[in-house]
Amino acid sequence: MAGITTPVLATLGAIDTARSTLGRVRDLAGIESGSQRRQRELLTERQRVELDSLRDRQDEEAATLRTSLQNQANQIATTADAEEKRRQRALRRAVGRTRAQLGAQGISTADGSGEAILLGQIREAEDEAAAAEQLDTLRIQALSDREQADYRRNLLELSQLQERQRLERLARSA
């Protein structure tokens, strides 16, 4: 049986090579039947429509995502502003309360102890504001990273479709 298989496989390989060579000669010579030309045109048109459809869908998704991310960034900024105003009001109240308490005890806020207490409160408020700003920066960066990931995913989808189409054209021309 092995003796028959080898010549058959060799013959099939030779036929495939001849067919491929004939196809290449036809391509080089510009010889193409009407149905082959029509099939190639239909394939090209279908692939163009698929590619355009993917790009349109990706553009629409990207626009929607950009709008959503911008809304989220605006919300983060608005919340940060409100929190900063709240911190400033709380600091003013705490400083006023501390001055009143120190004044009631006969301690001046201009000397060492009173000033140290007030500076401590201010420094604490500044640290809290810096931490909040850092958190907001991380949130904004996460939004940017999400947009970049979506962009990379779209590029990957596009290149995969183009590669599939290229392989399909190669398979049909062989």
Secondary structure, DSSP 8 states (H G I E B T S, - for coil): -HHHHHHHHHHHHHHHHHHHHHHHHHHHHT---HHHHHHHHHHHHHHHHHHHHHHHHHHHHHHHHHHHHHHHHHHHHHHHHHHHHHHHHHHHHHHHHHHHHHHHTT--SSSHHHHHHHHHHHHHHHHHHHHHHHHHHHHHHHHHHHHHHHHHHHHHHHHHHHHHHHHHHHHHH-
